[in-house]
Amino acid sequence: MTHRGAIPGRLPAAPKEYTQAWGNALVNQLERIHRLLSRPINVGYTITNVTEQRAFDADTITHAELSDVVGTLMGDMKDRGMLGD
């Protein structure tokens, strides 16, 4: 079963002799993968009550601080069009 958004297929195996057809197949597959990974995630995340934070101490971070870092990261991703509104 293929999951929605799964990377389409595998890259072509390396041949004994490289041909233009093999190179074209490789480029086509890489372009399909790039298009898939470049699409924004349109699931409508709503982030509230976040204090912008981009650094933390991994040994002492609290849940609230980690939530702020994740919220900041998600906000940055939304600003760049990587996450839907």
Secondary structure as the mmCIF struct_conf table of DSSP 4:
data_model
#
loop_
_struct_conf.conf_type_id
_struct_conf.id
_struct_conf.beg_label_comp_id
_struct_conf.beg_label_asym_id
_struct_conf.beg_label_seq_id
_struct_conf.end_label_comp_id
_struct_conf.end_label_asym_id
_struct_conf.end_label_seq_id
HELX_LH_PP_P HELX_LH_PP_P1 THR A 2 HIS A 3
TURN_TY1_P TURN_TY1_P1 ARG A 4 GLY A 5
BEND BEND1 GLY A 9 GLY A 9
HELX_LH_PP_P HELX_LH_PP_P2 LEU A 11 PRO A 15
BEND BEND2 LYS A 16 GLU A 17
HELX_RH_AL_P HELX_RH_AL_P1 GLN A 20 SER A 38
BEND BEND3 ARG A 39 ARG A 39
STRN STRN1 ILE A 41 ILE A 41
BEND BEND4 VAL A 43 VAL A 43
BEND BEND5 ASN A 49 ASN A 49
HELX_LH_PP_P HELX_LH_PP_P3 VAL A 50 GLU A 52
TURN_TY1_P TURN_TY1_P2 ALA A 58 THR A 60
HELX_RH_AL_P HELX_RH_AL_P2 HIS A 63 ASP A 79
TURN_TY1_P TURN_TY1_P3 ARG A 80 GLY A 81
BEND BEND6 MET A 82 MET A 82
STRN STRN2 LEU A 83 LEU A 83
#
